[in-house]
């Protein structure tokens, strides 16, 4: 067993009503609780409406790893944002996937965006690529879609 840290998760997108139990069971398997903006805890059940929850919290998450949950989010096409605390030998960080075909982006610790020489060279000959390079570096500013339950 490694460092146990807290992690908060926000999800968004369109979720079929029939998939609510799959999502809620995945959160419950991780020991998650729901939270709202008043900091109230919401106990999760298989039938909890996830659109009424502002974010999910896991108080003891091994190294902040939620790969099993991410697999469920990706399977259901849900966007997610995760924020985790620092452990004894690793920094705090964040990751984000808008399900926009750009994949998961991550910022760990105090790192700022860094670019490889190849990325800069390729972008220097194409202004569109240069703009995209810098837009992607600011992924955390992109809005999370609201979670909507659909039939």
Phi and psi in radians as a Rosetta constraint file:
Dihedral C 1 N 2 CA 2 C 2 CIRCULARHARMONIC -1.795 0.35
Dihedral N 2 CA 2 C 2 N 3 CIRCULARHARMONIC -2.738 0.35
Dihedral C 2 N 3 CA 3 C 3 CIRCULARHARMONIC -1.183 0.35
Dihedral N 3 CA 3 C 3 N 4 CIRCULARHARMONIC 2.297 0.35
Dihedral C 3 N 4 CA 4 C 4 CIRCULARHARMONIC -1.767 0.35
Dihedral N 4 CA 4 C 4 N 5 CIRCULARHARMONIC 2.101 0.35
Dihedral C 4 N 5 CA 5 C 5 CIRCULARHARMONIC -2.235 0.35
Dihedral N 5 CA 5 C 5 N 6 CIRCULARHARMONIC 2.877 0.35
Dihedral C 5 N 6 CA 6 C 6 CIRCULARHARMONIC -1.495 0.35
Dihedral N 6 CA 6 C 6 N 7 CIRCULARHARMONIC 2.633 0.35
Dihedral C 6 N 7 CA 7 C 7 CIRCULARHARMONIC -2.517 0.35
Dihedral N 7 CA 7 C 7 N 8 CIRCULARHARMONIC 2.488 0.35
Dihedral C 7 N 8 CA 8 C 8 CIRCULARHARMONIC -2.009 0.35
Dihedral N 8 CA 8 C 8 N 9 CIRCULARHARMONIC 2.492 0.35
Dihedral C 8 N 9 CA 9 C 9 CIRCULARHARMONIC -2.344 0.35
Dihedral N 9 CA 9 C 9 N 10 CIRCULARHARMONIC 2.286 0.35
Dihedral C 9 N 10 CA 10 C 10 CIRCULARHARMONIC -2.039 0.35
Dihedral N 10 CA 10 C 10 N 11 CIRCULARHARMONIC 2.410 0.35
Dihedral C 10 N 11 CA 11 C 11 CIRCULARHARMONIC -2.144 0.35
Dihedral N 11 CA 11 C 11 N 12 CIRCULARHARMONIC 2.749 0.35
Dihedral C 11 N 12 CA 12 C 12 CIRCULARHARMONIC -2.695 0.35
Dihedral N 12 CA 12 C 12 N 13 CIRCULARHARMONIC 2.948 0.35
Dihedral C 12 N 13 CA 13 C 13 CIRCULARHARMONIC 2.056 0.35
Dihedral N 13 CA 13 C 13 N 14 CIRCULARHARMONIC -2.871 0.35
Dihedral C 13 N 14 CA 14 C 14 CIRCULARHARMONIC -1.850 0.35
Dihedral N 14 CA 14 C 14 N 15 CIRCULARHARMONIC 2.207 0.35
Dihedral C 14 N 15 CA 15 C 15 CIRCULARHARMONIC -2.099 0.35
Dihedral N 15 CA 15 C 15 N 16 CIRCULARHARMONIC 2.183 0.35
Dihedral C 15 N 16 CA 16 C 16 CIRCULARHARMONIC -1.170 0.35
Dihedral N 16 CA 16 C 16 N 17 CIRCULARHARMONIC 2.407 0.35
Dihedral C 16 N 17 CA 17 C 17 CIRCULARHARMONIC -0.928 0.35
Dihedral N 17 CA 17 C 17 N 18 CIRCULARHARMONIC -0.656 0.35
Dihedral C 17 N 18 CA 18 C 18 CIRCULARHARMONIC -1.147 0.35
Dihedral N 18 CA 18 C 18 N 19 CIRCULARHARMONIC -0.335 0.35
Dihedral C 18 N 19 CA 19 C 19 CIRCULARHARMONIC -1.641 0.35
Dihedral N 19 CA 19 C 19 N 20 CIRCULARHARMONIC -0.051 0.35
Dihedral C 19 N 20 CA 20 C 20 CIRCULARHARMONIC -0.983 0.35
Dihedral N 20 CA 20 C 20 N 21 CIRCULARHARMONIC -0.829 0.35
Dihedral C 20 N 21 CA 21 C 21 CIRCULARHARMONIC -1.036 0.35
Dihedral N 21 CA 21 C 21 N 22 CIRCULARHARMONIC -0.656 0.35
Dihedral C 21 N 22 CA 22 C 22 CIRCULARHARMONIC -1.062 0.35
Dihedral N 22 CA 22 C 22 N 23 CIRCULARHARMONIC -0.823 0.35
Dihedral C 22 N 23 CA 23 C 23 CIRCULARHARMONIC -1.126 0.35
Dihedral N 23 CA 23 C 23 N 24 CIRCULARHARMONIC -0.835 0.35
Dihedral C 23 N 24 CA 24 C 24 CIRCULARHARMONIC -1.162 0.35
Dihedral N 24 CA 24 C 24 N 25 CIRCULARHARMONIC -0.670 0.35
Dihedral C 24 N 25 CA 25 C 25 CIRCULARHARMONIC -1.116 0.35
Dihedral N 25 CA 25 C 25 N 26 CIRCULARHARMONIC -0.633 0.35
Dihedral C 25 N 26 CA 26 C 26 CIRCULARHARMONIC -1.128 0.35
Dihedral N 26 CA 26 C 26 N 27 CIRCULARHARMONIC -0.753 0.35
Dihedral C 26 N 27 CA 27 C 27 CIRCULARHARMONIC -1.130 0.35
Dihedral N 27 CA 27 C 27 N 28 CIRCULARHARMONIC -0.762 0.35
Dihedral C 27 N 28 CA 28 C 28 CIRCULARHARMONIC -1.107 0.35
Dihedral N 28 CA 28 C 28 N 29 CIRCULARHARMONIC -0.632 0.35
Dihedral C 28 N 29 CA 29 C 29 CIRCULARHARMONIC -1.087 0.35
Dihedral N 29 CA 29 C 29 N 30 CIRCULARHARMONIC -0.457 0.35
Dihedral C 29 N 30 CA 30 C 30 CIRCULARHARMONIC -1.603 0.35
Dihedral N 30 CA 30 C 30 N 31 CIRCULARHARMONIC -0.012 0.35
Dihedral C 30 N 31 CA 31 C 31 CIRCULARHARMONIC 1.323 0.35
Dihedral N 31 CA 31 C 31 N 32 CIRCULARHARMONIC 0.456 0.35
Dihedral C 31 N 32 CA 32 C 32 CIRCULARHARMONIC -1.336 0.35
Dihedral N 32 CA 32 C 32 N 33 CIRCULARHARMONIC 2.693 0.35
Dihedral C 32 N 33 CA 33 C 33 CIRCULARHARMONIC -2.131 0.35
Dihedral N 33 CA 33 C 33 N 34 CIRCULARHARMONIC 2.649 0.35
Dihedral C 33 N 34 CA 34 C 34 CIRCULARHARMONIC -1.505 0.35
Dihedral N 34 CA 34 C 34 N 35 CIRCULARHARMONIC 2.686 0.35
Dihedral C 34 N 35 CA 35 C 35 CIRCULARHARMONIC -2.378 0.35
Dihedral N 35 CA 35 C 35 N 36 CIRCULARHARMONIC 2.623 0.35
Dihedral C 35 N 36 CA 36 C 36 CIRCULARHARMONIC -2.094 0.35
Dihedral N 36 CA 36 C 36 N 37 CIRCULARHARMONIC 3.075 0.35
Dihedral C 36 N 37 CA 37 C 37 CIRCULARHARMONIC -1.141 0.35
Dihedral N 37 CA 37 C 37 N 38 CIRCULARHARMONIC -0.210 0.35
Dihedral C 37 N 38 CA 38 C 38 CIRCULARHARMONIC -1.564 0.35
Dihedral N 38 CA 38 C 38 N 39 CIRCULARHARMONIC 0.139 0.35
Dihedral C 38 N 39 CA 39 C 39 CIRCULARHARMONIC 1.198 0.35
Dihedral N 39 CA 39 C 39 N 40 CIRCULARHARMONIC 0.261 0.35
Dihedral C 39 N 40 CA 40 C 40 CIRCULARHARMONIC -1.283 0.35
Dihedral N 40 CA 40 C 40 N 41 CIRCULARHARMONIC 2.461 0.35
Dihedral C 40 N 41 CA 41 C 41 CIRCULARHARMONIC -1.475 0.35
Dihedral N 41 CA 41 C 41 N 42 CIRCULARHARMONIC 2.444 0.35
Dihedral C 41 N 42 CA 42 C 42 CIRCULARHARMONIC -2.147 0.35
Dihedral N 42 CA 42 C 42 N 43 CIRCULARHARMONIC 2.009 0.35
Dihedral C 42 N 43 CA 43 C 43 CIRCULARHARMONIC -1.206 0.35
Dihedral N 43 CA 43 C 43 N 44 CIRCULARHARMONIC 2.378 0.35
Dihedral C 43 N 44 CA 44 C 44 CIRCULARHARMONIC -1.620 0.35
Dihedral N 44 CA 44 C 44 N 45 CIRCULARHARMONIC 2.465 0.35
Dihedral C 44 N 45 CA 45 C 45 CIRCULARHARMONIC -2.290 0.35
Dihedral N 45 CA 45 C 45 N 46 CIRCULARHARMONIC 3.020 0.35
Dihedral C 45 N 46 CA 46 C 46 CIRCULARHARMONIC -1.073 0.35
Dihedral N 46 CA 46 C 46 N 47 CIRCULARHARMONIC -0.443 0.35
Dihedral C 46 N 47 CA 47 C 47 CIRCULARHARMONIC -1.843 0.35
Dihedral N 47 CA 47 C 47 N 48 CIRCULARHARMONIC 0.103 0.35
Dihedral C 47 N 48 CA 48 C 48 CIRCULARHARMONIC -1.038 0.35
Dihedral N 48 CA 48 C 48 N 49 CIRCULARHARMONIC 2.324 0.35
Dihedral C 48 N 49 CA 49 C 49 CIRCULARHARMONIC -1.376 0.35
Dihedral N 49 CA 49 C 49 N 50 CIRCULARHARMONIC 1.883 0.35
Dihedral C 49 N 50 CA 50 C 50 CIRCULARHARMONIC -1.154 0.35
Dihedral N 50 CA 50 C 50 N 51 CIRCULARHARMONIC -0.309 0.35
Dihedral C 50 N 51 CA 51 C 51 CIRCULARHARMONIC -1.269 0.35
Dihedral N 51 CA 51 C 51 N 52 CIRCULARHARMONIC -0.182 0.35
Dihedral C 51 N 52 CA 52 C 52 CIRCULARHARMONIC -1.620 0.35
Dihedral N 52 CA 52 C 52 N 53 CIRCULARHARMONIC 0.023 0.35
Dihedral C 52 N 53 CA 53 C 53 CIRCULARHARMONIC -1.907 0.35
Dihedral N 53 CA 53 C 53 N 54 CIRCULARHARMONIC 2.260 0.35
Dihedral C 53 N 54 CA 54 C 54 CIRCULARHARMONIC -1.351 0.35
Dihedral N 54 CA 54 C 54 N 55 CIRCULARHARMONIC -0.658 0.35
Dihedral C 54 N 55 CA 55 C 55 CIRCULARHARMONIC -2.793 0.35
Dihedral N 55 CA 55 C 55 N 56 CIRCULARHARMONIC 2.848 0.35
Dihedral C 55 N 56 CA 56 C 56 CIRCULARHARMONIC -1.917 0.35
Dihedral N 56 CA 56 C 56 N 57 CIRCULARHARMONIC 2.508 0.35
Dihedral C 56 N 57 CA 57 C 57 CIRCULARHARMONIC -2.211 0.35
Dihedral N 57 CA 57 C 57 N 58 CIRCULARHARMONIC 2.393 0.35
Dihedral C 57 N 58 CA 58 C 58 CIRCULARHARMONIC -2.118 0.35
Dihedral N 58 CA 58 C 58 N 59 CIRCULARHARMONIC 2.048 0.35
Dihedral C 58 N 59 CA 59 C 59 CIRCULARHARMONIC -1.352 0.35
Dihedral N 59 CA 59 C 59 N 60 CIRCULARHARMONIC -0.551 0.35
Dihedral C 59 N 60 CA 60 C 60 CIRCULARHARMONIC -2.255 0.35
Dihedral N 60 CA 60 C 60 N 61 CIRCULARHARMONIC 1.540 0.35
Dihedral C 60 N 61 CA 61 C 61 CIRCULARHARMONIC -1.942 0.35
Dihedral N 61 CA 61 C 61 N 62 CIRCULARHARMONIC 2.140 0.35
Dihedral C 61 N 62 CA 62 C 62 CIRCULARHARMONIC -1.090 0.35
Dihedral N 62 CA 62 C 62 N 63 CIRCULARHARMONIC 1.931 0.35
Dihedral C 62 N 63 CA 63 C 63 CIRCULARHARMONIC 0.968 0.35
Dihedral N 63 CA 63 C 63 N 64 CIRCULARHARMONIC 0.375 0.35
Dihedral C 63 N 64 CA 64 C 64 CIRCULARHARMONIC 1.206 0.35
Dihedral N 64 CA 64 C 64 N 65 CIRCULARHARMONIC 0.271 0.35
Dihedral C 64 N 65 CA 65 C 65 CIRCULARHARMONIC -1.428 0.35
Dihedral N 65 CA 65 C 65 N 66 CIRCULARHARMONIC 2.109 0.35
Dihedral C 65 N 66 CA 66 C 66 CIRCULARHARMONIC -2.194 0.35
Dihedral N 66 CA 66 C 66 N 67 CIRCULARHARMONIC 0.650 0.35
Dihedral C 66 N 67 CA 67 C 67 CIRCULARHARMONIC -0.991 0.35
Dihedral N 67 CA 67 C 67 N 68 CIRCULARHARMONIC -0.667 0.35
Dihedral C 67 N 68 CA 68 C 68 CIRCULARHARMONIC -1.115 0.35
Dihedral N 68 CA 68 C 68 N 69 CIRCULARHARMONIC -0.696 0.35
Dihedral C 68 N 69 CA 69 C 69 CIRCULARHARMONIC -1.157 0.35
Dihedral N 69 CA 69 C 69 N 70 CIRCULARHARMONIC -0.741 0.35
Dihedral C 69 N 70 CA 70 C 70 CIRCULARHARMONIC -1.047 0.35
Dihedral N 70 CA 70 C 70 N 71 CIRCULARHARMONIC -0.657 0.35
Dihedral C 70 N 71 CA 71 C 71 CIRCULARHARMONIC -1.038 0.35
Dihedral N 71 CA 71 C 71 N 72 CIRCULARHARMONIC -0.732 0.35
Dihedral C 71 N 72 CA 72 C 72 CIRCULARHARMONIC -1.170 0.35
Dihedral N 72 CA 72 C 72 N 73 CIRCULARHARMONIC -0.779 0.35
Dihedral C 72 N 73 CA 73 C 73 CIRCULARHARMONIC -1.014 0.35
Dihedral N 73 CA 73 C 73 N 74 CIRCULARHARMONIC -0.804 0.35
Dihedral C 73 N 74 CA 74 C 74 CIRCULARHARMONIC -1.142 0.35
Dihedral N 74 CA 74 C 74 N 75 CIRCULARHARMONIC -0.716 0.35
Dihedral C 74 N 75 CA 75 C 75 CIRCULARHARMONIC -1.069 0.35
Dihedral N 75 CA 75 C 75 N 76 CIRCULARHARMONIC -0.661 0.35
Dihedral C 75 N 76 CA 76 C 76 CIRCULARHARMONIC -1.563 0.35
Dihedral N 76 CA 76 C 76 N 77 CIRCULARHARMONIC -0.054 0.35
Dihedral C 76 N 77 CA 77 C 77 CIRCULARHARMONIC 1.252 0.35
Dihedral N 77 CA 77 C 77 N 78 CIRCULARHARMONIC 0.501 0.35
Dihedral C 77 N 78 CA 78 C 78 CIRCULARHARMONIC -1.645 0.35
Dihedral N 78 CA 78 C 78 N 79 CIRCULARHARMONIC 2.369 0.35
Dihedral C 78 N 79 CA 79 C 79 CIRCULARHARMONIC -1.262 0.35
Dihedral N 79 CA 79 C 79 N 80 CIRCULARHARMONIC 2.634 0.35
Dihedral C 79 N 80 CA 80 C 80 CIRCULARHARMONIC -2.578 0.35
Dihedral N 80 CA 80 C 80 N 81 CIRCULARHARMONIC 2.691 0.35
Dihedral C 80 N 81 CA 81 C 81 CIRCULARHARMONIC -2.304 0.35
Dihedral N 81 CA 81 C 81 N 82 CIRCULARHARMONIC 2.253 0.35
Dihedral C 81 N 82 CA 82 C 82 CIRCULARHARMONIC -2.155 0.35
Dihedral N 82 CA 82 C 82 N 83 CIRCULARHARMONIC 2.403 0.35
Dihedral C 82 N 83 CA 83 C 83 CIRCULARHARMONIC -2.214 0.35
Dihedral N 83 CA 83 C 83 N 84 CIRCULARHARMONIC 2.209 0.35
Dihedral C 83 N 84 CA 84 C 84 CIRCULARHARMONIC -2.212 0.35
Dihedral N 84 CA 84 C 84 N 85 CIRCULARHARMONIC 2.687 0.35
Dihedral C 84 N 85 CA 85 C 85 CIRCULARHARMONIC -1.455 0.35
Dihedral N 85 CA 85 C 85 N 86 CIRCULARHARMONIC 2.879 0.35
Dihedral C 85 N 86 CA 86 C 86 CIRCULARHARMONIC -1.316 0.35
Dihedral N 86 CA 86 C 86 N 87 CIRCULARHARMONIC 2.563 0.35
Dihedral C 86 N 87 CA 87 C 87 CIRCULARHARMONIC -1.893 0.35
Dihedral N 87 CA 87 C 87 N 88 CIRCULARHARMONIC -2.971 0.35
Dihedral C 87 N 88 CA 88 C 88 CIRCULARHARMONIC -1.119 0.35
Dihedral N 88 CA 88 C 88 N 89 CIRCULARHARMONIC -0.594 0.35
Dihedral C 88 N 89 CA 89 C 89 CIRCULARHARMONIC -2.271 0.35
Dihedral N 89 CA 89 C 89 N 90 CIRCULARHARMONIC 0.376 0.35
Dihedral C 89 N 90 CA 90 C 90 CIRCULARHARMONIC -2.617 0.35
Dihedral N 90 CA 90 C 90 N 91 CIRCULARHARMONIC 2.644 0.35
Dihedral C 90 N 91 CA 91 C 91 CIRCULARHARMONIC -1.455 0.35
Dihedral N 91 CA 91 C 91 N 92 CIRCULARHARMONIC 2.850 0.35
Dihedral C 91 N 92 CA 92 C 92 CIRCULARHARMONIC -1.133 0.35
Dihedral N 92 CA 92 C 92 N 93 CIRCULARHARMONIC 2.835 0.35
Dihedral C 92 N 93 CA 93 C 93 CIRCULARHARMONIC -2.972 0.35
Dihedral N 93 CA 93 C 93 N 94 CIRCULARHARMONIC -3.085 0.35
Dihedral C 93 N 94 CA 94 C 94 CIRCULARHARMONIC -2.517 0.35
Dihedral N 94 CA 94 C 94 N 95 CIRCULARHARMONIC 2.622 0.35
Dihedral C 94 N 95 CA 95 C 95 CIRCULARHARMONIC -2.461 0.35
Dihedral N 95 CA 95 C 95 N 96 CIRCULARHARMONIC 2.781 0.35
Dihedral C 95 N 96 CA 96 C 96 CIRCULARHARMONIC -2.649 0.35
Dihedral N 96 CA 96 C 96 N 97 CIRCULARHARMONIC 2.386 0.35
Dihedral C 96 N 97 CA 97 C 97 CIRCULARHARMONIC -2.452 0.35
Dihedral N 97 CA 97 C 97 N 98 CIRCULARHARMONIC 1.977 0.35
Dihedral C 97 N 98 CA 98 C 98 CIRCULARHARMONIC -1.493 0.35
Dihedral N 98 CA 98 C 98 N 99 CIRCULARHARMONIC 0.018 0.35
Dihedral C 98 N 99 CA 99 C 99 CIRCULARHARMONIC 0.988 0.35
Dihedral N 99 CA 99 C 99 N 100 CIRCULARHARMONIC 0.710 0.35
Dihedral C 99 N 100 CA 100 C 100 CIRCULARHARMONIC -1.918 0.35
Dihedral N 100 CA 100 C 100 N 101 CIRCULARHARMONIC 0.411 0.35
Dihedral C 100 N 101 CA 101 C 101 CIRCULARHARMONIC 1.230 0.35
Dihedral N 101 CA 101 C 101 N 102 CIRCULARHARMONIC 0.155 0.35
Dihedral C 101 N 102 CA 102 C 102 CIRCULARHARMONIC -1.707 0.35
Dihedral N 102 CA 102 C 102 N 103 CIRCULARHARMONIC -0.088 0.35
Dihedral C 102 N 103 CA 103 C 103 CIRCULARHARMONIC 1.301 0.35
Dihedral N 103 CA 103 C 103 N 104 CIRCULARHARMONIC -2.962 0.35
Dihedral C 103 N 104 CA 104 C 104 CIRCULARHARMONIC -1.459 0.35
Dihedral N 104 CA 104 C 104 N 105 CIRCULARHARMONIC 2.405 0.35
Dihedral C 104 N 105 CA 105 C 105 CIRCULARHARMONIC -2.001 0.35
Dihedral N 105 CA 105 C 105 N 106 CIRCULARHARMONIC 2.552 0.35
Dihedral C 105 N 106 CA 106 C 106 CIRCULARHARMONIC -2.397 0.35
Dihedral N 106 CA 106 C 106 N 107 CIRCULARHARMONIC 2.495 0.35
Dihedral C 106 N 107 CA 107 C 107 CIRCULARHARMONIC -2.265 0.35
Dihedral N 107 CA 107 C 107 N 108 CIRCULARHARMONIC 2.064 0.35
Dihedral C 107 N 108 CA 108 C 108 CIRCULARHARMONIC -1.963 0.35
Dihedral N 108 CA 108 C 108 N 109 CIRCULARHARMONIC 2.352 0.35
Dihedral C 108 N 109 CA 109 C 109 CIRCULARHARMONIC 1.064 0.35
Dihedral N 109 CA 109 C 109 N 110 CIRCULARHARMONIC -2.445 0.35
Dihedral C 109 N 110 CA 110 C 110 CIRCULARHARMONIC -1.733 0.35
Dihedral N 110 CA 110 C 110 N 111 CIRCULARHARMONIC 0.247 0.35
Dihedral C 110 N 111 CA 111 C 111 CIRCULARHARMONIC -1.089 0.35
Dihedral N 111 CA 111 C 111 N 112 CIRCULARHARMONIC 2.450 0.35
Dihedral C 111 N 112 CA 112 C 112 CIRCULARHARMONIC -1.751 0.35
Dihedral N 112 CA 112 C 112 N 113 CIRCULARHARMONIC 2.955 0.35
Dihedral C 112 N 113 CA 113 C 113 CIRCULARHARMONIC -1.069 0.35
Dihedral N 113 CA 113 C 113 N 114 CIRCULARHARMONIC 2.311 0.35
Dihedral C 113 N 114 CA 114 C 114 CIRCULARHARMONIC -2.189 0.35
Dihedral N 114 CA 114 C 114 N 115 CIRCULARHARMONIC 2.585 0.35
Dihedral C 114 N 115 CA 115 C 115 CIRCULARHARMONIC -2.153 0.35
Dihedral N 115 CA 115 C 115 N 116 CIRCULARHARMONIC 2.556 0.35
Dihedral C 115 N 116 CA 116 C 116 CIRCULARHARMONIC -1.384 0.35
Dihedral N 116 CA 116 C 116 N 117 CIRCULARHARMONIC 2.804 0.35
Dihedral C 116 N 117 CA 117 C 117 CIRCULARHARMONIC -1.056 0.35
Dihedral N 117 CA 117 C 117 N 118 CIRCULARHARMONIC -0.673 0.35
Dihedral C 117 N 118 CA 118 C 118 CIRCULARHARMONIC -1.103 0.35
Dihedral N 118 CA 118 C 118 N 119 CIRCULARHARMONIC -0.746 0.35
Dihedral C 118 N 119 CA 119 C 119 CIRCULARHARMONIC -1.066 0.35
Dihedral N 119 CA 119 C 119 N 120 CIRCULARHARMONIC -0.762 0.35
Dihedral C 119 N 120 CA 120 C 120 CIRCULARHARMONIC -1.174 0.35
Dihedral N 120 CA 120 C 120 N 121 CIRCULARHARMONIC -0.751 0.35
Dihedral C 120 N 121 CA 121 C 121 CIRCULARHARMONIC -1.075 0.35
Dihedral N 121 CA 121 C 121 N 122 CIRCULARHARMONIC -0.822 0.35
Dihedral C 121 N 122 CA 122 C 122 CIRCULARHARMONIC -1.102 0.35
Dihedral N 122 CA 122 C 122 N 123 CIRCULARHARMONIC -0.703 0.35
Dihedral C 122 N 123 CA 123 C 123 CIRCULARHARMONIC -1.250 0.35
Dihedral N 123 CA 123 C 123 N 124 CIRCULARHARMONIC -0.480 0.35
Dihedral C 123 N 124 CA 124 C 124 CIRCULARHARMONIC -1.190 0.35
Dihedral N 124 CA 124 C 124 N 125 CIRCULARHARMONIC -0.413 0.35
Dihedral C 124 N 125 CA 125 C 125 CIRCULARHARMONIC -1.657 0.35
Dihedral N 125 CA 125 C 125 N 126 CIRCULARHARMONIC -0.072 0.35
Dihedral C 125 N 126 CA 126 C 126 CIRCULARHARMONIC -2.439 0.35
Dihedral N 126 CA 126 C 126 N 127 CIRCULARHARMONIC 1.799 0.35
Dihedral C 126 N 127 CA 127 C 127 CIRCULARHARMONIC -0.977 0.35
Dihedral N 127 CA 127 C 127 N 128 CIRCULARHARMONIC -0.551 0.35
Dihedral C 127 N 128 CA 128 C 128 CIRCULARHARMONIC -1.133 0.35
Dihedral N 128 CA 128 C 128 N 129 CIRCULARHARMONIC -0.699 0.35
Dihedral C 128 N 129 CA 129 C 129 CIRCULARHARMONIC -1.174 0.35
Dihedral N 129 CA 129 C 129 N 130 CIRCULARHARMONIC -0.666 0.35
Dihedral C 129 N 130 CA 130 C 130 CIRCULARHARMONIC -1.092 0.35
Dihedral N 130 CA 130 C 130 N 131 CIRCULARHARMONIC -0.804 0.35
Dihedral C 130 N 131 CA 131 C 131 CIRCULARHARMONIC -1.068 0.35
Dihedral N 131 CA 131 C 131 N 132 CIRCULARHARMONIC -0.779 0.35
Dihedral C 131 N 132 CA 132 C 132 CIRCULARHARMONIC -1.081 0.35
Dihedral N 132 CA 132 C 132 N 133 CIRCULARHARMONIC -0.692 0.35
Dihedral C 132 N 133 CA 133 C 133 CIRCULARHARMONIC -1.000 0.35
Dihedral N 133 CA 133 C 133 N 134 CIRCULARHARMONIC -0.798 0.35
Dihedral C 133 N 134 CA 134 C 134 CIRCULARHARMONIC -1.324 0.35
Dihedral N 134 CA 134 C 134 N 135 CIRCULARHARMONIC -0.587 0.35
Dihedral C 134 N 135 CA 135 C 135 CIRCULARHARMONIC -1.096 0.35
Dihedral N 135 CA 135 C 135 N 136 CIRCULARHARMONIC -0.750 0.35
Dihedral C 135 N 136 CA 136 C 136 CIRCULARHARMONIC -1.139 0.35
Dihedral N 136 CA 136 C 136 N 137 CIRCULARHARMONIC -0.527 0.35
Dihedral C 136 N 137 CA 137 C 137 CIRCULARHARMONIC -1.188 0.35
Dihedral N 137 CA 137 C 137 N 138 CIRCULARHARMONIC -0.320 0.35
Dihedral C 137 N 138 CA 138 C 138 CIRCULARHARMONIC -1.943 0.35
Dihedral N 138 CA 138 C 138 N 139 CIRCULARHARMONIC 0.697 0.35
Dihedral C 138 N 139 CA 139 C 139 CIRCULARHARMONIC -1.022 0.35
Dihedral N 139 CA 139 C 139 N 140 CIRCULARHARMONIC -0.551 0.35
Dihedral C 139 N 140 CA 140 C 140 CIRCULARHARMONIC -1.178 0.35
Dihedral N 140 CA 140 C 140 N 141 CIRCULARHARMONIC -0.230 0.35
Dihedral C 140 N 141 CA 141 C 141 CIRCULARHARMONIC -1.536 0.35
Dihedral N 141 CA 141 C 141 N 142 CIRCULARHARMONIC -0.134 0.35
Dihedral C 141 N 142 CA 142 C 142 CIRCULARHARMONIC -1.336 0.35
Dihedral N 142 CA 142 C 142 N 143 CIRCULARHARMONIC 2.475 0.35
Dihedral C 142 N 143 CA 143 C 143 CIRCULARHARMONIC -1.298 0.35
Dihedral N 143 CA 143 C 143 N 144 CIRCULARHARMONIC 2.490 0.35
Dihedral C 143 N 144 CA 144 C 144 CIRCULARHARMONIC -1.412 0.35
Dihedral N 144 CA 144 C 144 N 145 CIRCULARHARMONIC 2.249 0.35
Dihedral C 144 N 145 CA 145 C 145 CIRCULARHARMONIC -1.157 0.35
Dihedral N 145 CA 145 C 145 N 146 CIRCULARHARMONIC 2.560 0.35
Dihedral C 145 N 146 CA 146 C 146 CIRCULARHARMONIC -1.223 0.35
Dihedral N 146 CA 146 C 146 N 147 CIRCULARHARMONIC 2.507 0.35
Dihedral C 146 N 147 CA 147 C 147 CIRCULARHARMONIC -1.331 0.35
Dihedral N 147 CA 147 C 147 N 148 CIRCULARHARMONIC 2.246 0.35
Dihedral C 147 N 148 CA 148 C 148 CIRCULARHARMONIC -2.239 0.35
Dihedral N 148 CA 148 C 148 N 149 CIRCULARHARMONIC 2.269 0.35
Dihedral C 148 N 149 CA 149 C 149 CIRCULARHARMONIC -1.583 0.35
Dihedral N 149 CA 149 C 149 N 150 CIRCULARHARMONIC 2.193 0.35
Dihedral C 149 N 150 CA 150 C 150 CIRCULARHARMONIC -2.093 0.35
Dihedral N 150 CA 150 C 150 N 151 CIRCULARHARMONIC 2.726 0.35
